[in-house]
Amino acid sequence: MTIKLNIFTFFNILVLLTSCNGQATKQQVKIENIVKGDTVLELGSSIMVVYQDSKNVYWFGSWETGVYKYDGKELINYTTKHGLPNNRIDEIKEDESGNLYFSSCHPKPTVTKYDGNTFTSLSAIPTNDWKLNSSDLWFRHSYEFENNVYRYDGINLYKLELPKPPNLPNSFGIYSIYKDRKGNIWFGTNPVGVCRYDGKSFEWITEEDVTEFRNEGANGVRSITEDKNGDFWFNTEYRYSVYDSLTFKNNQFYTRHRSIGGLDGKRDSNLDEYLSSLIDDNNNLWFVTYLDGVWKYDGMKITQYAVQDNSKDISLFSIYKDNNGGLWLGTHENGAYKFNGTTFEKFAK
């Protein structure tokens, strides 16, 4: 009886040890798969996009040194050695489950999913089946003249070709994507204007101010913003009232209005030079120009905010509003800046 008990006990212990060892192995594998970035003291210089996620963590996307994560304490840098397909980040977005997505247009178009542990590159499925769901994420494909965008439905990444407007070039670049309050998706292009997709049809705005080449360059529609009245701004001196299919006026879905004109009040227009815009929590419109600082329009007057380093104007790229209404700037060569209520000052952890 004693011998049988000892054998039985021996096998129980053996099974227990094997089971525990197996669990440890699985846990070890899981830990090893977690991406650990490099802790750094400061951001890189080319911070082109700023984003704050649903957990209030800040992310800074660069054009040269990957992406940076700042939780209020540590600044962590992720690059190609941690799983990113390349070190340029053009867009940062988040799905309803809290997963983050980093897209890049160069040197090759990529969309990368980050689940909090690892980076996974998404493979695109070419299709002409256009759809519009409220939870979809949309990404630019490339700045090149390829007419393509990405739609991600939470399962698959679809590569779509945007139909061209009539009587304009067959190929064009897509420079901006914007979801309005009604859930419609807008595409800003170069050089064929602006397109709205409502899930059923495509409507184009091809006025001269959104298609022409200015200052001997291809500006493109790099910014789309909807103001408090529901009117749209497409980085020009005009604003546009738009309508749904039931309220078209003169067979057009928009009316173009001459608006605030030149920001500096001297030229007929220099709004074609702004690259990014938004509306803040007080319904002010903010415009970011490349070398002429930031401009605020409160509906009555325009105020300029110079952004400088050592008394020299710096080149700006984007403006972003965080979860608390704070304003941030992305710059070409000077990191990120934050508005303190009076001026924009350089971010330092």
Wavefront OBJ file of the C-alpha trace (Angstrom):
o trace
v 0.000 0.000 0.000
v 2.851 2.324 0.862
v 4.642 1.547 -2.394
v 1.541 2.302 -4.500
v 1.050 5.581 -2.680
v 4.625 6.615 -3.316
v 4.370 5.794 -7.016
v 1.075 7.647 -7.281
v 2.583 10.650 -5.474
v 5.646 10.512 -7.716
v 3.587 10.691 -10.885
v 1.435 13.511 -9.490
v 4.551 15.518 -8.714
v 5.974 14.758 -12.170
v 2.777 15.927 -13.887
v 2.672 19.065 -11.728
v 6.284 19.940 -12.526
v 5.760 19.334 -16.239
v 2.621 21.466 -16.239
v 4.262 24.328 -14.371
v 7.317 24.184 -16.597
v 5.106 24.319 -19.680
v 3.235 27.346 -18.364
v 6.504 29.090 -17.651
v 7.673 28.418 -21.188
v 4.501 29.890 -22.716
v 4.714 32.937 -20.466
v 8.357 33.386 -21.393
v 7.548 33.324 -25.097
v 4.819 35.922 -24.588
v 7.195 38.218 -22.708
v 9.878 37.836 -25.366
v 7.419 38.955 -28.056
v 6.729 42.259 -26.345
v 8.480 45.083 -28.176
v 10.717 47.187 -25.967
v 11.813 50.452 -27.519
v 14.801 52.593 -26.641
v 14.473 55.078 -23.812
v 15.672 58.484 -25.037
v 16.046 61.943 -23.554
v 14.491 63.982 -26.365
v 12.504 63.798 -29.574
v 14.117 63.680 -32.979
v 14.050 66.814 -35.090
v 11.588 65.866 -37.853
v 8.372 65.449 -35.846
v 5.630 65.629 -38.470
v 2.599 64.238 -36.632
v 1.405 64.358 -32.994
v -1.299 62.084 -31.555
v -2.735 61.364 -28.096
v -4.412 57.975 -27.683
v -7.437 56.996 -25.593
v -5.147 56.245 -22.631
v -3.779 59.806 -22.817
v -0.380 58.610 -24.018
v 1.297 60.881 -26.574
v 2.811 59.571 -29.806
v 5.123 61.576 -32.050
v 5.704 60.381 -35.605
v 8.867 61.449 -37.381
v 10.064 61.327 -40.960
v 13.498 59.976 -40.054
v 13.620 58.314 -36.646
v 10.444 56.267 -36.247
v 7.820 56.961 -33.599
v 8.105 58.191 -30.000
v 5.869 57.302 -27.047
v 5.511 59.628 -24.066
v 3.424 58.587 -21.040
v 4.259 61.650 -18.963
v 7.373 60.052 -17.521
v 9.387 58.126 -20.079
v 10.106 58.927 -23.706
v 10.514 55.741 -25.741
v 11.601 55.518 -29.369
v 10.534 52.711 -31.737
v 12.274 52.225 -35.088
v 12.825 49.544 -37.723
v 14.883 47.501 -35.300
v 11.757 47.121 -33.131
v 9.459 46.040 -35.953
v 8.450 49.149 -37.879
v 8.760 48.604 -41.655
v 10.519 51.973 -42.029
v 11.363 55.016 -39.962
v 8.978 57.494 -41.585
v 5.532 58.014 -40.022
v 2.883 59.991 -41.933
v -0.258 59.159 -39.932
v -1.201 57.814 -36.497
v -4.716 56.506 -35.837
v -6.522 54.353 -33.255
v -9.374 51.860 -33.537
v -12.253 51.279 -31.134
v -10.279 48.565 -29.311
v -7.314 50.826 -28.565
v -4.962 49.412 -31.208
v -2.749 51.999 -32.871
v -1.868 52.227 -36.549
v 1.162 53.900 -38.096
v 1.119 54.555 -41.818
v 3.886 55.663 -44.122
v 3.863 56.848 -47.719
v 7.608 56.550 -48.311
v 9.829 54.801 -49.291
v 6.970 52.350 -49.769
v 3.330 52.558 -48.621
v 2.809 50.656 -45.350
v 0.254 50.389 -42.548
v 1.450 48.896 -39.264
v -0.728 47.794 -36.361
v 0.493 48.106 -32.761
v -1.521 46.188 -30.145
v 0.493 47.447 -27.177
v 2.986 44.603 -27.432
v 4.096 44.096 -31.021
v 4.093 45.688 -34.463
v 2.335 43.853 -37.289
v 2.503 44.978 -40.917
v -0.861 44.729 -42.660
v -1.085 43.304 -46.181
v -3.448 45.146 -48.505
v -6.115 43.498 -50.636
v -6.764 45.333 -53.954
v -10.495 45.855 -54.573
v -12.975 48.194 -56.246
v -15.667 47.441 -53.670
v -16.095 50.818 -51.970
v -17.848 50.827 -48.595
v -18.246 53.228 -45.701
v -18.619 51.975 -42.131
v -18.482 54.234 -39.067
v -15.607 52.257 -37.539
v -13.446 52.194 -40.684
v -9.974 53.680 -40.605
v -8.712 55.390 -43.759
v -5.067 55.904 -44.696
v -3.212 57.604 -47.494
v -1.411 55.244 -49.832
v 1.202 57.501 -51.374
v 1.926 61.072 -52.357
v 2.679 59.797 -55.847
v 0.109 60.024 -58.631
v -1.557 56.662 -58.024
v -5.140 57.592 -56.999
v -5.044 54.987 -54.193
v -6.172 54.948 -50.561
v -6.462 52.296 -47.846
v -9.603 51.344 -45.923
v -9.273 49.149 -42.830
v -12.424 47.533 -41.427
v -10.778 45.944 -38.378
v -10.119 42.690 -40.220
v -8.760 43.480 -43.655
v -6.840 46.338 -45.212
v -8.279 47.207 -48.621
v -6.458 49.117 -51.340
v -8.924 51.236 -53.331
v -8.601 53.413 -56.399
v -10.425 56.719 -56.154
v -12.371 57.400 -59.381
v -11.110 60.459 -61.234
v -13.261 63.560 -61.713
v -14.467 64.299 -65.249
v -12.261 66.266 -67.660
v -9.225 66.268 -65.376
v -5.985 64.231 -65.293
v -6.322 60.469 -64.986
v -3.746 60.186 -62.214
v -3.338 62.256 -59.068
v -1.970 62.115 -55.559
v -4.086 61.961 -52.396
v -2.667 64.374 -49.838
v -5.282 64.387 -47.054
v -8.214 62.373 -45.686
v -10.910 63.791 -43.388
v -14.064 62.381 -41.793
v -16.797 64.992 -41.298
v -19.483 65.147 -38.608
v -21.938 63.183 -40.744
v -19.450 60.375 -41.299
v -18.614 61.245 -44.907
v -15.013 60.787 -46.034
v -13.215 63.598 -47.851
v -10.092 63.246 -49.966
v -7.808 66.182 -50.721
v -5.802 65.638 -53.882
v -3.111 67.100 -56.056
v -4.027 68.510 -58.522
v -7.664 67.558 -59.184
v -9.439 69.086 -56.179
v -11.501 67.627 -53.347
v -13.750 64.551 -53.322
v -16.525 63.582 -50.886
v -17.605 59.945 -50.542
v -20.864 59.361 -48.643
v -20.973 55.588 -48.994
v -22.996 55.758 -52.206
v -21.500 58.303 -54.566
v -18.464 60.509 -55.201
v -18.874 64.280 -55.449
v -16.041 66.516 -56.616
v -15.054 70.137 -56.046
v -12.742 71.189 -58.858
v -12.679 74.961 -58.494
v -9.484 76.734 -59.498
v -8.416 77.410 -55.918
v -8.183 73.673 -55.139
v -6.663 72.530 -58.445
v -4.268 75.213 -59.639
v -0.501 75.102 -59.332
v 0.753 78.025 -57.275
v 4.168 79.580 -56.951
v 5.415 77.160 -59.623
v 4.708 74.216 -57.330
v 2.075 71.541 -56.825
v 0.465 72.547 -53.561
v -2.383 70.059 -53.409
v -5.157 70.062 -50.800
v -3.182 69.171 -47.690
v -5.768 70.280 -45.151
v -9.539 69.818 -44.760
v -11.403 71.296 -41.789
v -15.092 71.630 -40.926
v -15.936 74.732 -38.911
v -18.628 75.286 -36.277
v -21.195 76.166 -38.960
v -20.540 73.016 -40.951
v -18.646 74.863 -43.688
v -15.394 73.444 -45.062
v -11.932 74.939 -45.530
v -9.500 73.434 -48.061
v -6.298 75.422 -47.412
v -7.463 78.276 -49.619
v -8.969 81.708 -49.041
v -12.451 80.335 -49.757
v -14.878 78.421 -47.566
v -17.456 75.986 -48.880
v -21.010 75.236 -47.787
v -21.882 71.675 -48.776
v -25.180 69.816 -49.043
v -26.398 66.241 -49.172
v -28.070 64.765 -52.246
v -31.515 65.951 -51.134
v -30.541 69.598 -50.870
v -28.356 70.184 -53.941
v -28.511 73.761 -55.199
v -28.366 74.376 -58.955
v -27.295 70.752 -59.360
v -24.226 71.392 -57.209
v -23.534 69.994 -53.761
v -21.625 73.075 -52.619
v -21.537 76.863 -52.636
v -18.191 78.658 -52.625
v -17.844 81.807 -50.496
v -15.114 84.395 -50.523
v -13.871 84.366 -46.955
v -11.115 85.984 -44.915
v -8.664 86.508 -47.801
v -4.981 86.939 -47.054
v -3.909 86.120 -43.539
v -1.555 89.085 -43.338
v -4.141 91.510 -44.744
v -1.676 92.709 -47.394
v -1.915 90.190 -50.210
v -5.049 89.049 -51.975
v -4.403 85.582 -50.609
v -1.684 83.631 -48.907
v -3.921 80.975 -47.435
v -2.821 78.598 -50.181
v 0.409 78.254 -48.215
v -1.086 76.736 -45.074
v -0.492 73.028 -44.592
v -2.686 72.097 -41.658
v -5.712 73.462 -39.815
v -8.217 72.667 -37.076
v -10.987 74.150 -34.976
v -10.308 74.405 -31.239
v -12.674 73.947 -28.297
v -13.639 77.615 -28.496
v -14.554 77.359 -32.204
v -11.486 79.299 -33.320
v -9.884 78.252 -36.600
v -6.129 77.668 -36.546
v -3.915 77.586 -39.644
v -0.310 76.412 -39.863
v 1.861 77.908 -42.606
v 5.224 76.580 -43.675
v 7.380 79.563 -42.770
v 4.930 82.253 -41.589
v 3.943 80.846 -38.216
v 0.487 79.971 -36.915
v -2.678 82.037 -37.455
v -5.909 82.065 -35.453
v -9.248 83.245 -36.825
v -11.986 83.825 -34.233
v -14.645 84.796 -36.750
v -13.832 88.494 -36.424
v -10.085 88.997 -36.435
v -6.896 87.157 -37.344
v -3.990 86.780 -34.914
v -0.526 85.584 -35.858
v 1.722 83.522 -33.574
v 5.344 83.403 -34.634
v 7.153 80.126 -33.965
v 10.882 80.607 -33.668
v 14.134 79.032 -32.577
v 16.878 81.460 -31.581
v 14.800 84.316 -33.031
v 14.577 82.556 -36.398
v 11.287 81.403 -37.938
v 11.125 77.624 -38.231
v 9.379 75.467 -40.815
v 6.072 73.992 -39.629
v 4.079 71.047 -40.891
v 1.036 70.159 -38.763
v -1.226 71.245 -35.919
v -3.028 68.861 -33.555
v -5.563 69.186 -30.720
v -5.102 66.716 -27.850
v -7.725 65.152 -25.566
v -7.747 68.194 -23.279
v -7.923 70.758 -26.065
v -4.194 71.507 -25.979
v -2.592 72.533 -29.278
v 0.583 70.950 -30.658
v 2.755 71.598 -33.696
v 4.824 69.207 -35.738
v 7.887 70.736 -37.407
v 10.335 69.778 -40.112
v 13.536 70.287 -38.160
v 12.754 71.425 -34.612
v 10.797 68.671 -32.886
v 7.338 69.364 -31.419
v 5.874 72.562 -29.960
v 2.971 73.086 -27.534
v 0.769 76.153 -27.023
v 0.905 77.577 -23.492
v -1.996 79.979 -23.998
v 0.230 82.796 -25.169
v 2.889 81.318 -27.412
v 4.126 78.018 -28.794
v 7.100 76.642 -26.904
v 9.301 73.664 -27.705
v 8.319 70.405 -26.008
v 10.803 68.844 -23.609
v 10.003 65.924 -21.309
l 1 2 3 4 5 6 7 8 9 10 11 12 13 14 15 16 17 18 19 20 21 22 23 24 25 26 27 28 29 30 31 32 33 34 35 36 37 38 39 40 41 42 43 44 45 46 47 48 49 50 51 52 53 54 55 56 57 58 59 60 61 62 63 64 65 66 67 68 69 70 71 72 73 74 75 76 77 78 79 80 81 82 83 84 85 86 87 88 89 90 91 92 93 94 95 96 97 98 99 100 101 102 103 104 105 106 107 108 109 110 111 112 113 114 115 116 117 118 119 120 121 122 123 124 125 126 127 128 129 130 131 132 133 134 135 136 137 138 139 140 141 142 143 144 145 146 147 148 149 150 151 152 153 154 155 156 157 158 159 160 161 162 163 164 165 166 167 168 169 170 171 172 173 174 175 176 177 178 179 180 181 182 183 184 185 186 187 188 189 190 191 192 193 194 195 196 197 198 199 200 201 202 203 204 205 206 207 208 209 210 211 212 213 214 215 216 217 218 219 220 221 222 223 224 225 226 227 228 229 230 231 232 233 234 235 236 237 238 239 240 241 242 243 244 245 246 247 248 249 250 251 252 253 254 255 256 257 258 259 260 261 262 263 264 265 266 267 268 269 270 271 272 273 274 275 276 277 278 279 280 281 282 283 284 285 286 287 288 289 290 291 292 293 294 295 296 297 298 299 300 301 302 303 304 305 306 307 308 309 310 311 312 313 314 315 316 317 318 319 320 321 322 323 324 325 326 327 328 329 330 331 332 333 334 335 336 337 338 339 340 341 342 343 344 345 346 347 348 349
